[in-house]
């Protein structure tokens, strides 16, 4: 039996132990069903539209976030992970902070809302009904890892770009 493409690419901890390291990256691009894919694509569209994302920095951020989430999940109890939601949280955090750094103070509300969401979903204060729709557990760990990584990118990218110009 040939496994489905999603099964061959999903993030799966026990298979990475057998040197299937591509899953660190590709797991973020697999989805459990069309609802899951549609929700993630809609989220990506909203983020790109809201923050007027440029293609090249967006692509770089997606790759960095995907790898960071893939590695970060190795330190959790997660065995299988599908989806782009961790990357979406990271992009949202990164762009919101970049707006703050550019002087748009109202974006503090975006980061505050993200912090409240992360706190609620990681403390068990909110029941996550999305799990039924996507036929999978919502990976709140990936949301947290993505958000922290997105902030780190926003904080470090200007410093790295400044060093490259020297």
PEWO-V405973 format. One record per run of one state. SS is the DSSP state (H for helix, E for strand, C for the rest). FROM is the first residue (numbers start at 1). TO is the last residue. If there is no record, write none. Layout:
ss=SS from=FROM to=TO
ss=SS from=FROM to=TO
This chain:
ss=C from=1 to=4
ss=H from=5 to=9
ss=C from=10 to=10
ss=E from=11 to=12
ss=H from=13 to=16
ss=C from=17 to=22
ss=H from=23 to=29
ss=C from=30 to=33
ss=H from=34 to=51
ss=C from=52 to=54
ss=H from=55 to=75
ss=C from=76 to=79
ss=E from=80 to=81
ss=C from=82 to=84
ss=H from=85 to=101
ss=C from=102 to=106
ss=H from=107 to=123
ss=C from=124 to=129
ss=H from=130 to=134
ss=C from=135 to=139
ss=H from=140 to=164
ss=C from=165 to=166
